[in-house]
């Protein structure tokens, strides 16, 4: 089974805030799923929730994430609300996540990121002010972008892609 359209995230995806809906063909491929057998998963609901989110199918992602009471279900739920611009609700779900196992790797990925502008570096350093990853800092940047007050979309996209890839990898490995 080909899952290249969901993992790792294709170039330019995810769109961190207000993503466009993907094509009907992508929707159909995600709905068919089938990753349960490929990855020996008990359920592929979390993988599908992430794939829906990645491709801008926020309602579909919400339906699946809302049914899952695990930290990963709450994580997809937080990403979905962040993407739709409901930032306080996103933070509610991040609080449900707690300190997720991917946070150290996500922080390490952000530490390695380099950008062409000085503002890129300044914002990147702001994301790293604390010794542990704090998702609230990134949610705040997404909110500023949604309001048209943040000019580093490349940084947002790269952080969102790293976060997605780490979480999807975690979901696929944990089964």
Residue, then its C-alpha position, 0 to 999 in steps of 0.5 A: x500500500x502506498x502511503x506517501x501522500x500521508x507520511x512523511x508529510x509531502x512538501x508544503x504540507x501541512x498548512x498550519x492555519x486555515x488549510x484548504x481542503x484536499x482533493x476528493x481523490x485524497x479524501x477517498x484514499x484516506x477514507x479507505x485506510x488500510x494502514x491497519x494491516x500494513x503497520x499491524x495496528x489495532x486500529x487505523x483511526x489515529x493514522x486516518x485522523x492525522x491524514x485527514x488533518x494533513x490534507x485539510x479535512x478538518x471536520x473528518x479529523x475532528x470526528x475521529x480525534x474526538x472519539x479517541x481518549x488517548x494522548x494522541x487523539x487529544x494531540x490530533x484534536x489540538x492540531x485540528x483546532x489550531x488549524x481552524x483558528x480556535x486557538x483557546x480550544x487547541x490549548x485545552x486539548x494540548x493540556x489534555x495531551x500533557x508532556x508528550x513523548x515526541x516533545x523532546x524530538x520536536x524541540x530538537x528539530x526546531x533547534x536544527x532549523x535554519x532560515x534566511x532572515x534574522x526574524x526567522x532566527x529570532x522567532x525560532x529562538x523564542x520557540x526554544x526559550x524553555x528547556x522543554x517544548x511548549x506547544x503554547x508558544x507555537x499556537x501563539x505564533x499560529x494565532x498571530x499568523x491568522x491575524x496577519x501579524x506574523x511574517x514567517x510562514x516558512x517557519x510555521x510550515x516547517x515546525x508544523x511538518x516536523x510535529x506532524x511527522x513525529x506524531x504520525x511516526x509515533x502513532x504508526x510505531x505504537x500500533 
